[in-house]
Amino acid sequence: MSLLSTIQKPLQKASARKRVRHPSLGSLIFLSICCAMIFECRPSKAQNQREARREARQANSLRDPLIMTLPPLQELPAHQPRPAETEVKKIVSRLQADTKTYDAPTDQDCIGFGILPPGSQRFSDGADQRSEPIYPSFVLGPRRQTDSLVRQAIRLLPDHLAQNTSFVLPDRILQRPEAYLASLRQKPYAVVFGSFVGIGSSPDYPAWAERQHQKELQALRDTLGLLKALDRKILLVSYAMGDSISEQALPVRGALEKQKNALLAEMGLAELTNNLTWGADELPFVAFARLLPSLKVTVKISNPQARQHYDGKRTAEEVVREKLATLGLEIVPDGQPAHARVLVMTRRPEGNEDTFQANDAAQREFDTRFIRENWGNDEALVSRTALVDMRIFNGAWDAEGLPRTCSGLAFGAWGTASNALGSTVGLAKILLYANNPTAQKQLWLEAFAHDVFANGYAESQRGIFRERLQTEAGIDFQHYSGYATAQTTATVFLLLNDHVNGRMQRFFADSGCTKGLKFKLTPQLWRTFESEIHLWPQEKRSVFEPGIFRHAAAPLSGVFSPLTYP
C-alpha cells in the first residue's frame, strides 16, 4: 500500500461498517512486548549499558583537567509577596479596555495562522479547534522553537526554578491578563522576556518601526507594573531586536537599548538593565539559562568573519560573543579549562550570506574539514559540545559535513543566527544541569530530524523532499505559506515523515543512534516550515511535550495530533 493510499482509503471508508476482529495470541504477545519497551517495566541490558557509559564519561570528565566541574545551583532569594490588590484590579481593568490588544491575535499569532484572524476561512467549519485556547505565558507562537521545545526545556530546569518562577511574555499578558493571574500568584518570582520588531532592510529608522517599538515598550511597562502590583520578585528582563538586514539596524538597536534600560530604572529596576542583542525566538532559552550559574566555554567558529544576514549583517564572531554573554557564559581561550565547548559552522569565506547554492563543493570541503579537525573522539568532551549550524538561516545547509553521532550536548540549525545560537547553547546549558542523557539524545536527534531533514535546504526545501513531493503527489512545495486543505496537508506530511525517517536511519546507520526509533512530524501550522517533531517510543526520562495543535476530524486525527504515532 502506498503512502498516499493510507490517507485516501480511510477517507473513502470512514463511514463503512467495520468488522470486529479478536486479537490472536501472537498479537497479544507482541503487544505486551511493545508495552514493556515503551513503559520500561524494568531496565533493559542496553539501558544499563548506556547508564554505565554515561557514568564512565562523567568520571573521565572529572579527571580531565580541561573539563571543569559545574558550579552548584544557587537558591532563589527569600521573598514573601504582599500583593496590592486594588492596584492589580485597576491594571487588569485598564488592559481589558484596550480593544487593540485585549483578546486579539498578536503579530506573531497571525503568522502561519497560529490564532486565526477574525473571519478567516482557513478551516472549513470556522470553529476554533486549538488544543489550548489560552497560550502559556511563555509561548511566543505555536511553532516548535517557541512552543513545544520551550516546554521541553522547562521540564529540564531545576525544580526550584521551574516551580517558583513565572516566565512571562508581555504580549500574552496584554492579550488576556485575567487568564494568567492565578498562575502568577502561585509563583513568587518572575522573568520577563520579549523582542522589538526588526527594521528589515530599511535604510533608515522607518516610522512604522518606531511606532511599533513604542507599543512594545509600553507592553513591557504594563507587564512590569502588573508584576510589581502582585509583588513578584523580578529576576530578569531579557530583550532582543528581531530580523534586521539593514546596517542602520545597529544604531536603532542602541537607541532602543537606552530606552528599555531607562524604563527599568524609572520603575525601580535599575539592577536589571542589560544589553540588547539580535534575535527573538531564542529568548525563552536565554531566560532559562540565565538563571543557572555562570559557566566558562571555549568557542570555535569555522569562519568568524561570516556575515549573518538577519542579525544586522554583523560578523559571526560578534553575534556569538554577544549572545553567549546573555546566556551567562564566559568565553575562554582554547586550551584553558572550561565547562563546555561551542562549535559554530558558518558560510565559507567568499560565500554568499543569504543564498543557498546546491552542490557547493567548496562549502562541503570547508565544513568537513572543520568538523574533522574539531569534533574529535574524546567522549567526555563531545558530551559537553554544543554544535550550532549558522551556515544559512531557517534550516541546515546540508547533512554532509555534520557528525554522524548522537553523543553531543545540543545541536541546532533553526532560525536566524541568533535564534539558532541562543536556543541551542541555552538548551545545552540547561542539559548540563539536568543530567539526563535520555533527554539529551532525544533533543539532539529531534533537532537533526527537524532542522536538517524536514527543513534543511539540500534535504528538503530546495532539494530532495521538494522534488519527491512533486513527483509522487503532484503537489508544489509550499514551505512557508503552507497548504489550504486538511487532505493536502495530510498527504504532504505522510510523505515528509517517510522521508525524514528514512534519511535519519541512513544517516545514523553506523552509530546505531536511531535503531528502533521513529520520528513524527505534525503540521502545527499546516506547513513544513517549523512543524512539530517528536521521537517515539517515549522513554521514562524523555521529555515529550506537545505544543498547541489543531484537532482534525477522523480519519486524519492521527496525522494532525502529536499525541499518537500512527
SULWONOR-V740418 format. One line per field, one symbol per residue. burial: 1 if it has 16 or more other C-alpha atoms within 10 Angstrom, else 0. Layout:
burial: ???
This chain:
burial: 00000010000000000000000000000000000010000000000000000100110110000111110000000000101000010011001100001101110010111111000000000000010000111111111111111111111111001000111111111111100110011011111111111111000000001100100110111111111111111111111111111111110110011001101100001000111111111111111111111111111111111111111111111011011111111110000011111111111110101001000000110110011000100011111111111111111111101111111111111111111111111111111111001111111111111111111111111100111110000010101001100100111111111011101110110000110001111111111111111111111001111111111100111111110000
